[in-house]
Structure formats: C-alpha cells, structure tokens
C-alpha cells in the first residue's frame, strides 16, 4: 500500500513537472511557472527518498500540502 502511494505521488509530480520543464526549455516560462517547477522538483526528490519498507512508520514529506498549495 505504501509503495503504491509513493508511486502515485511520484506520478503526480512527473505530470506536473513535464509541461513546466517544457516551458523552461523553450524559454517561454513565466516566473510563476519557474517557481512551480522548482517546488515540484523538490517534492519529487524528497518523495524519492521515502523508504516505504518502513510502513506503517513512514516519514512522508510535506508533498501533500505542496500539491494542494501549488497545483492541482
């Protein structure tokens, strides 16, 4: 279950990062898009560090709050 949750959250992060990274790569990103990209990338790194084998005592990063804050 924890592994599934981690994969699901990583998928959300990838979906959010891809178009933001495209905008940066094409030099058409707004400052808001650049900031969102940085936040999503930080979330992805922190989430990648989660050891789901320690379930149920997993220390999840604050990704859920970041997802709510920067962008559904």
Secondary structure, 3 states (H helix, E strand, C coil): CHHHHHHHHHHHHHHHHHHHHHHHHCCCCCHHHHHHHHHHHHHHHHHHCCCHHHCCCCCCCCHHHHHHHHCC
